[in-house]
Amino acid sequence: MSLILTRNTPHADDVYQRLIDAHEGKTKAESDAFNARLILILMNHIGDETVIAEALAAAEI
């Protein structure tokens, strides 16, 4: 499996809005903690160290 960088969901705008909504009412510190937890949960779900390494490298751009 390799990292997919093109649109991979038919409802990307809705998914993005859910992410934005999840931050509503949170302080900066709470949002940062939420993001950290979400990243760790998704990394665990992916489970492929190569894909995670590719994603980390892509995020540096």
PDB file of N, CA, C and O in Angstrom:
ATOM      1  N   MET A   1       0.850  -1.177   0.000  1.00  0.00           N
ATOM      2  CA  MET A   1       0.000   0.000   0.000  1.00  0.00           C
ATOM      3  C   MET A   1       0.894   1.238   0.000  1.00  0.00           C
ATOM      4  O   MET A   1       1.907   1.284   0.697  1.00  0.00           O
ATOM      5  N   SER A   2       0.515   2.220  -0.774  1.00  0.00           N
ATOM      6  CA  SER A   2       1.252   3.482  -0.741  1.00  0.00           C
ATOM      7  C   SER A   2       0.267   4.618  -0.461  1.00  0.00           C
ATOM      8  O   SER A   2      -0.946   4.469  -0.608  1.00  0.00           O
ATOM      9  N   LEU A   3       0.820   5.730  -0.060  1.00  0.00           N
ATOM     10  CA  LEU A   3       0.020   6.880   0.347  1.00  0.00           C
ATOM     11  C   LEU A   3      -0.790   7.430  -0.823  1.00  0.00           C
ATOM     12  O   LEU A   3      -0.258   7.611  -1.919  1.00  0.00           O
ATOM     13  N   ILE A   4      -2.053   7.692  -0.596  1.00  0.00           N
ATOM     14  CA  ILE A   4      -2.936   8.283  -1.600  1.00  0.00           C
ATOM     15  C   ILE A   4      -3.019   9.775  -1.321  1.00  0.00           C
ATOM     16  O   ILE A   4      -3.454  10.183  -0.245  1.00  0.00           O
ATOM     17  N   LEU A   5      -2.604  10.589  -2.281  1.00  0.00           N
ATOM     18  CA  LEU A   5      -2.616  12.037  -2.105  1.00  0.00           C
ATOM     19  C   LEU A   5      -3.693  12.727  -2.939  1.00  0.00           C
ATOM     20  O   LEU A   5      -3.836  13.949  -2.885  1.00  0.00           O
ATOM     21  N   THR A   6      -4.439  11.954  -3.700  1.00  0.00           N
ATOM     22  CA  THR A   6      -5.545  12.521  -4.471  1.00  0.00           C
ATOM     23  C   THR A   6      -6.844  12.305  -3.691  1.00  0.00           C
ATOM     24  O   THR A   6      -6.902  11.487  -2.774  1.00  0.00           O
ATOM     25  N   ARG A   7      -7.862  13.037  -4.063  1.00  0.00           N
ATOM     26  CA  ARG A   7      -9.161  12.926  -3.381  1.00  0.00           C
ATOM     27  C   ARG A   7      -9.585  11.461  -3.333  1.00  0.00           C
ATOM     28  O   ARG A   7      -9.601  10.771  -4.352  1.00  0.00           O
ATOM     29  N   ASN A   8      -9.927  11.001  -2.132  1.00  0.00           N
ATOM     30  CA  ASN A   8     -10.214   9.584  -1.947  1.00  0.00           C
ATOM     31  C   ASN A   8     -11.561   9.354  -1.254  1.00  0.00           C
ATOM     32  O   ASN A   8     -11.836   8.258  -0.766  1.00  0.00           O
ATOM     33  N   THR A   9     -12.377  10.374  -1.216  1.00  0.00           N
ATOM     34  CA  THR A   9     -13.714  10.243  -0.635  1.00  0.00           C
ATOM     35  C   THR A   9     -14.688  11.052  -1.480  1.00  0.00           C
ATOM     36  O   THR A   9     -14.366  12.167  -1.892  1.00  0.00           O
ATOM     37  N   PRO A  10     -15.861  10.517  -1.741  1.00  0.00           N
ATOM     38  CA  PRO A  10     -16.804  11.248  -2.588  1.00  0.00           C
ATOM     39  C   PRO A  10     -17.406  12.477  -1.904  1.00  0.00           C
ATOM     40  O   PRO A  10     -17.995  13.328  -2.569  1.00  0.00           O
ATOM     41  N   HIS A  11     -17.261  12.571  -0.597  1.00  0.00           N
ATOM     42  CA  HIS A  11     -17.863  13.683   0.148  1.00  0.00           C
ATOM     43  C   HIS A  11     -16.803  14.413   0.967  1.00  0.00           C
ATOM     44  O   HIS A  11     -16.986  14.652   2.160  1.00  0.00           O
ATOM     45  N   ALA A  12     -15.702  14.763   0.323  1.00  0.00           N
ATOM     46  CA  ALA A  12     -14.570  15.376   1.025  1.00  0.00           C
ATOM     47  C   ALA A  12     -14.957  16.658   1.751  1.00  0.00           C
ATOM     48  O   ALA A  12     -14.491  16.900   2.864  1.00  0.00           O
ATOM     49  N   ASP A  13     -15.793  17.471   1.144  1.00  0.00           N
ATOM     50  CA  ASP A  13     -16.200  18.724   1.793  1.00  0.00           C
ATOM     51  C   ASP A  13     -16.971  18.455   3.084  1.00  0.00           C
ATOM     52  O   ASP A  13     -16.792  19.164   4.075  1.00  0.00           O
ATOM     53  N   ASP A  14     -17.818  17.446   3.075  1.00  0.00           N
ATOM     54  CA  ASP A  14     -18.575  17.091   4.278  1.00  0.00           C
ATOM     55  C   ASP A  14     -17.652  16.568   5.376  1.00  0.00           C
ATOM     56  O   ASP A  14     -17.817  16.902   6.549  1.00  0.00           O
ATOM     57  N   VAL A  15     -16.690  15.753   4.986  1.00  0.00           N
ATOM     58  CA  VAL A  15     -15.729  15.213   5.953  1.00  0.00           C
ATOM     59  C   VAL A  15     -14.907  16.345   6.555  1.00  0.00           C
ATOM     60  O   VAL A  15     -14.683  16.377   7.765  1.00  0.00           O
ATOM     61  N   TYR A  16     -14.457  17.270   5.716  1.00  0.00           N
ATOM     62  CA  TYR A  16     -13.686  18.409   6.208  1.00  0.00           C
ATOM     63  C   TYR A  16     -14.530  19.254   7.159  1.00  0.00           C
ATOM     64  O   TYR A  16     -14.030  19.724   8.181  1.00  0.00           O
ATOM     65  N   GLN A  17     -15.798  19.448   6.831  1.00  0.00           N
ATOM     66  CA  GLN A  17     -16.674  20.233   7.705  1.00  0.00           C
ATOM     67  C   GLN A  17     -16.836  19.563   9.064  1.00  0.00           C
ATOM     68  O   GLN A  17     -16.899  20.243  10.088  1.00  0.00           O
ATOM     69  N   ARG A  18     -16.905  18.232   9.080  1.00  0.00           N
ATOM     70  CA  ARG A  18     -16.996  17.514  10.361  1.00  0.00           C
ATOM     71  C   ARG A  18     -15.757  17.770  11.208  1.00  0.00           C
ATOM     72  O   ARG A  18     -15.849  17.901  12.428  1.00  0.00           O
ATOM     73  N   LEU A  19     -14.601  17.840  10.560  1.00  0.00           N
ATOM     74  CA  LEU A  19     -13.369  18.148  11.286  1.00  0.00           C
ATOM     75  C   LEU A  19     -13.420  19.558  11.858  1.00  0.00           C
ATOM     76  O   LEU A  19     -13.073  19.774  13.019  1.00  0.00           O
ATOM     77  N   ILE A  20     -13.849  20.510  11.051  1.00  0.00           N
ATOM     78  CA  ILE A  20     -13.976  21.897  11.516  1.00  0.00           C
ATOM     79  C   ILE A  20     -14.967  21.970  12.675  1.00  0.00           C
ATOM     80  O   ILE A  20     -14.697  22.615  13.688  1.00  0.00           O
ATOM     81  N   ASP A  21     -16.108  21.311  12.525  1.00  0.00           N
ATOM     82  CA  ASP A  21     -17.134  21.323  13.569  1.00  0.00           C
ATOM     83  C   ASP A  21     -16.630  20.707  14.872  1.00  0.00           C
ATOM     84  O   ASP A  21     -17.022  21.139  15.956  1.00  0.00           O
ATOM     85  N   ALA A  22     -15.769  19.707  14.769  1.00  0.00           N
ATOM     86  CA  ALA A  22     -15.237  19.048  15.967  1.00  0.00           C
ATOM     87  C   ALA A  22     -14.401  20.000  16.815  1.00  0.00           C
ATOM     88  O   ALA A  22     -14.216  19.770  18.009  1.00  0.00           O
ATOM     89  N   HIS A  23     -13.899  21.062  16.206  1.00  0.00           N
ATOM     90  CA  HIS A  23     -13.073  22.036  16.927  1.00  0.00           C
ATOM     91  C   HIS A  23     -13.896  23.174  17.529  1.00  0.00           C
ATOM     92  O   HIS A  23     -13.385  23.959  18.329  1.00  0.00           O
ATOM     93  N   GLU A  24     -15.154  23.260  17.149  1.00  0.00           N
ATOM     94  CA  GLU A  24     -15.985  24.372  17.610  1.00  0.00           C
ATOM     95  C   GLU A  24     -16.100  24.379  19.133  1.00  0.00           C
ATOM     96  O   GLU A  24     -16.387  23.357  19.756  1.00  0.00           O
ATOM     97  N   GLY A  25     -15.870  25.552  19.714  1.00  0.00           N
ATOM     98  CA  GLY A  25     -15.981  25.720  21.154  1.00  0.00           C
ATOM     99  C   GLY A  25     -14.758  25.292  21.943  1.00  0.00           C
ATOM    100  O   GLY A  25     -14.730  25.420  23.167  1.00  0.00           O
ATOM    101  N   LYS A  26     -13.749  24.787  21.253  1.00  0.00           N
ATOM    102  CA  LYS A  26     -12.530  24.353  21.935  1.00  0.00           C
ATOM    103  C   LYS A  26     -11.518  25.492  21.984  1.00  0.00           C
ATOM    104  O   LYS A  26     -11.468  26.333  21.086  1.00  0.00           O
ATOM    105  N   THR A  27     -10.722  25.507  23.035  1.00  0.00           N
ATOM    106  CA  THR A  27      -9.610  26.447  23.103  1.00  0.00           C
ATOM    107  C   THR A  27      -8.514  25.954  22.167  1.00  0.00           C
ATOM    108  O   THR A  27      -8.593  24.838  21.654  1.00  0.00           O
ATOM    109  N   LYS A  28      -7.500  26.770  21.942  1.00  0.00           N
ATOM    110  CA  LYS A  28      -6.356  26.360  21.109  1.00  0.00           C
ATOM    111  C   LYS A  28      -5.721  25.098  21.686  1.00  0.00           C
ATOM    112  O   LYS A  28      -5.413  24.162  20.947  1.00  0.00           O
ATOM    113  N   ALA A  29      -5.525  25.070  22.997  1.00  0.00           N
ATOM    114  CA  ALA A  29      -4.913  23.902  23.641  1.00  0.00           C
ATOM    115  C   ALA A  29      -5.788  22.656  23.480  1.00  0.00           C
ATOM    116  O   ALA A  29      -5.274  21.567  23.228  1.00  0.00           O
ATOM    117  N   GLU A  30      -7.094  22.811  23.623  1.00  0.00           N
ATOM    118  CA  GLU A  30      -8.005  21.680  23.447  1.00  0.00           C
ATOM    119  C   GLU A  30      -8.005  21.194  22.000  1.00  0.00           C
ATOM    120  O   GLU A  30      -8.040  19.989  21.755  1.00  0.00           O
ATOM    121  N   SER A  31      -7.967  22.118  21.042  1.00  0.00           N
ATOM    122  CA  SER A  31      -7.906  21.744  19.627  1.00  0.00           C
ATOM    123  C   SER A  31      -6.605  21.028  19.302  1.00  0.00           C
ATOM    124  O   SER A  31      -6.599  20.041  18.566  1.00  0.00           O
ATOM    125  N   ASP A  32      -5.504  21.527  19.850  1.00  0.00           N
ATOM    126  CA  ASP A  32      -4.211  20.871  19.632  1.00  0.00           C
ATOM    127  C   ASP A  32      -4.218  19.449  20.191  1.00  0.00           C
ATOM    128  O   ASP A  32      -3.720  18.523  19.550  1.00  0.00           O
ATOM    129  N   ALA A  33      -4.785  19.277  21.389  1.00  0.00           N
ATOM    130  CA  ALA A  33      -4.858  17.949  22.000  1.00  0.00           C
ATOM    131  C   ALA A  33      -5.779  17.034  21.193  1.00  0.00           C
ATOM    132  O   ALA A  33      -5.481  15.854  21.009  1.00  0.00           O
ATOM    133  N   PHE A  34      -6.894  17.581  20.714  1.00  0.00           N
ATOM    134  CA  PHE A  34      -7.809  16.814  19.873  1.00  0.00           C
ATOM    135  C   PHE A  34      -7.090  16.336  18.613  1.00  0.00           C
ATOM    136  O   PHE A  34      -7.185  15.165  18.245  1.00  0.00           O
ATOM    137  N   ASN A  35      -6.369  17.252  17.949  1.00  0.00           N
ATOM    138  CA  ASN A  35      -5.636  16.889  16.733  1.00  0.00           C
ATOM    139  C   ASN A  35      -4.609  15.802  17.009  1.00  0.00           C
ATOM    140  O   ASN A  35      -4.463  14.870  16.218  1.00  0.00           O
ATOM    141  N   ALA A  36      -3.900  15.914  18.120  1.00  0.00           N
ATOM    142  CA  ALA A  36      -2.894  14.901  18.464  1.00  0.00           C
ATOM    143  C   ALA A  36      -3.557  13.536  18.655  1.00  0.00           C
ATOM    144  O   ALA A  36      -3.059  12.527  18.155  1.00  0.00           O
ATOM    145  N   ARG A  37      -4.670  13.506  19.372  1.00  0.00           N
ATOM    146  CA  ARG A  37      -5.376  12.233  19.573  1.00  0.00           C
ATOM    147  C   ARG A  37      -5.882  11.669  18.247  1.00  0.00           C
ATOM    148  O   ARG A  37      -5.763  10.471  17.988  1.00  0.00           O
ATOM    149  N   LEU A  38      -6.444  12.536  17.414  1.00  0.00           N
ATOM    150  CA  LEU A  38      -6.963  12.096  16.123  1.00  0.00           C
ATOM    151  C   LEU A  38      -5.850  11.518  15.247  1.00  0.00           C
ATOM    152  O   LEU A  38      -6.031  10.482  14.607  1.00  0.00           O
ATOM    153  N   ILE A  39      -4.716  12.184  15.224  1.00  0.00           N
ATOM    154  CA  ILE A  39      -3.578  11.696  14.432  1.00  0.00           C
ATOM    155  C   ILE A  39      -3.146  10.320  14.914  1.00  0.00           C
ATOM    156  O   ILE A  39      -2.929   9.420  14.102  1.00  0.00           O
ATOM    157  N   LEU A  40      -3.019  10.147  16.223  1.00  0.00           N
ATOM    158  CA  LEU A  40      -2.600   8.847  16.761  1.00  0.00           C
ATOM    159  C   LEU A  40      -3.624   7.756  16.463  1.00  0.00           C
ATOM    160  O   LEU A  40      -3.253   6.625  16.151  1.00  0.00           O
ATOM    161  N   ILE A  41      -4.903   8.087  16.557  1.00  0.00           N
ATOM    162  CA  ILE A  41      -5.958   7.118  16.237  1.00  0.00           C
ATOM    163  C   ILE A  41      -5.880   6.711  14.767  1.00  0.00           C
ATOM    164  O   ILE A  41      -5.967   5.525  14.446  1.00  0.00           O
ATOM    165  N   LEU A  42      -5.717   7.683  13.877  1.00  0.00           N
ATOM    166  CA  LEU A  42      -5.647   7.377  12.444  1.00  0.00           C
ATOM    167  C   LEU A  42      -4.367   6.632  12.084  1.00  0.00           C
ATOM    168  O   LEU A  42      -4.385   5.749  11.226  1.00  0.00           O
ATOM    169  N   MET A  43      -3.247   6.982  12.736  1.00  0.00           N
ATOM    170  CA  MET A  43      -2.000   6.245  12.495  1.00  0.00           C
ATOM    171  C   MET A  43      -2.163   4.787  12.905  1.00  0.00           C
ATOM    172  O   MET A  43      -1.698   3.887  12.205  1.00  0.00           O
ATOM    173  N   ASN A  44      -2.819   4.552  14.030  1.00  0.00           N
ATOM    174  CA  ASN A  44      -3.065   3.188  14.477  1.00  0.00           C
ATOM    175  C   ASN A  44      -3.964   2.454  13.482  1.00  0.00           C
ATOM    176  O   ASN A  44      -3.739   1.280  13.187  1.00  0.00           O
ATOM    177  N   HIS A  45      -4.969   3.139  12.971  1.00  0.00           N
ATOM    178  CA  HIS A  45      -5.879   2.528  12.005  1.00  0.00           C
ATOM    179  C   HIS A  45      -5.143   2.162  10.713  1.00  0.00           C
ATOM    180  O   HIS A  45      -5.356   1.083  10.159  1.00  0.00           O
ATOM    181  N   ILE A  46      -4.282   3.058  10.237  1.00  0.00           N
ATOM    182  CA  ILE A  46      -3.508   2.791   9.019  1.00  0.00           C
ATOM    183  C   ILE A  46      -2.611   1.586   9.245  1.00  0.00           C
ATOM    184  O   ILE A  46      -2.624   0.634   8.465  1.00  0.00           O
ATOM    185  N   GLY A  47      -1.836   1.635  10.315  1.00  0.00           N
ATOM    186  CA  GLY A  47      -1.033   0.491  10.713  1.00  0.00           C
ATOM    187  C   GLY A  47       0.154   0.143   9.829  1.00  0.00           C
ATOM    188  O   GLY A  47       0.935  -0.739  10.186  1.00  0.00           O
ATOM    189  N   ASP A  48       0.314   0.789   8.714  1.00  0.00           N
ATOM    190  CA  ASP A  48       1.399   0.502   7.777  1.00  0.00           C
ATOM    191  C   ASP A  48       2.479   1.562   7.953  1.00  0.00           C
ATOM    192  O   ASP A  48       2.281   2.730   7.616  1.00  0.00           O
ATOM    193  N   GLU A  49       3.635   1.138   8.491  1.00  0.00           N
ATOM    194  CA  GLU A  49       4.700   2.091   8.792  1.00  0.00           C
ATOM    195  C   GLU A  49       5.198   2.836   7.555  1.00  0.00           C
ATOM    196  O   GLU A  49       5.585   4.001   7.651  1.00  0.00           O
ATOM    197  N   THR A  50       5.192   2.185   6.410  1.00  0.00           N
ATOM    198  CA  THR A  50       5.639   2.835   5.178  1.00  0.00           C
ATOM    199  C   THR A  50       4.688   3.959   4.789  1.00  0.00           C
ATOM    200  O   THR A  50       5.129   5.050   4.430  1.00  0.00           O
ATOM    201  N   VAL A  51       3.403   3.700   4.858  1.00  0.00           N
ATOM    202  CA  VAL A  51       2.406   4.717   4.519  1.00  0.00           C
ATOM    203  C   VAL A  51       2.490   5.881   5.503  1.00  0.00           C
ATOM    204  O   VAL A  51       2.407   7.042   5.103  1.00  0.00           O
ATOM    205  N   ILE A  52       2.652   5.576   6.770  1.00  0.00           N
ATOM    206  CA  ILE A  52       2.769   6.631   7.776  1.00  0.00           C
ATOM    207  C   ILE A  52       4.012   7.472   7.522  1.00  0.00           C
ATOM    208  O   ILE A  52       3.961   8.696   7.638  1.00  0.00           O
ATOM    209  N   ALA A  53       5.129   6.834   7.178  1.00  0.00           N
ATOM    210  CA  ALA A  53       6.359   7.571   6.864  1.00  0.00           C
ATOM    211  C   ALA A  53       6.154   8.460   5.640  1.00  0.00           C
ATOM    212  O   ALA A  53       6.632   9.595   5.618  1.00  0.00           O
ATOM    213  N   GLU A  54       5.454   7.964   4.624  1.00  0.00           N
ATOM    214  CA  GLU A  54       5.162   8.767   3.437  1.00  0.00           C
ATOM    215  C   GLU A  54       4.286   9.967   3.802  1.00  0.00           C
ATOM    216  O   GLU A  54       4.502  11.069   3.299  1.00  0.00           O
ATOM    217  N   ALA A  55       3.308   9.756   4.668  1.00  0.00           N
ATOM    218  CA  ALA A  55       2.424  10.847   5.086  1.00  0.00           C
ATOM    219  C   ALA A  55       3.193  11.898   5.878  1.00  0.00           C
ATOM    220  O   ALA A  55       2.979  13.095   5.685  1.00  0.00           O
ATOM    221  N   LEU A  56       4.075  11.469   6.757  1.00  0.00           N
ATOM    222  CA  LEU A  56       4.894  12.412   7.520  1.00  0.00           C
ATOM    223  C   LEU A  56       5.764  13.244   6.583  1.00  0.00           C
ATOM    224  O   LEU A  56       5.897  14.455   6.764  1.00  0.00           O
ATOM    225  N   ALA A  57       6.350  12.597   5.588  1.00  0.00           N
ATOM    226  CA  ALA A  57       7.188  13.320   4.624  1.00  0.00           C
ATOM    227  C   ALA A  57       6.343  14.286   3.798  1.00  0.00           C
ATOM    228  O   ALA A  57       6.768  15.413   3.544  1.00  0.00           O
ATOM    229  N   ALA A  58       5.162  13.864   3.380  1.00  0.00           N
ATOM    230  CA  ALA A  58       4.292  14.730   2.579  1.00  0.00           C
ATOM    231  C   ALA A  58       3.838  15.945   3.377  1.00  0.00           C
ATOM    232  O   ALA A  58       3.673  17.027   2.814  1.00  0.00           O
ATOM    233  N   ALA A  59       3.636  15.782   4.666  1.00  0.00           N
ATOM    234  CA  ALA A  59       3.189  16.888   5.511  1.00  0.00           C
ATOM    235  C   ALA A  59       4.277  17.936   5.706  1.00  0.00           C
ATOM    236  O   ALA A  59       3.975  19.072   6.073  1.00  0.00           O
ATOM    237  N   GLU A  60       5.523  17.584   5.471  1.00  0.00           N
ATOM    238  CA  GLU A  60       6.637  18.527   5.609  1.00  0.00           C
ATOM    239  C   GLU A  60       6.675  19.533   4.468  1.00  0.00           C
ATOM    240  O   GLU A  60       7.314  20.578   4.588  1.00  0.00           O
ATOM    241  N   ILE A  61       6.007  19.235   3.374  1.00  0.00           N
ATOM    242  CA  ILE A  61       6.043  20.098   2.190  1.00  0.00           C
ATOM    243  C   ILE A  61       5.320  21.390   2.449  1.00  0.00           C
ATOM    244  O   ILE A  61       5.245  22.244   1.566  1.00  0.00           O
TER     245      ILE A  61
END
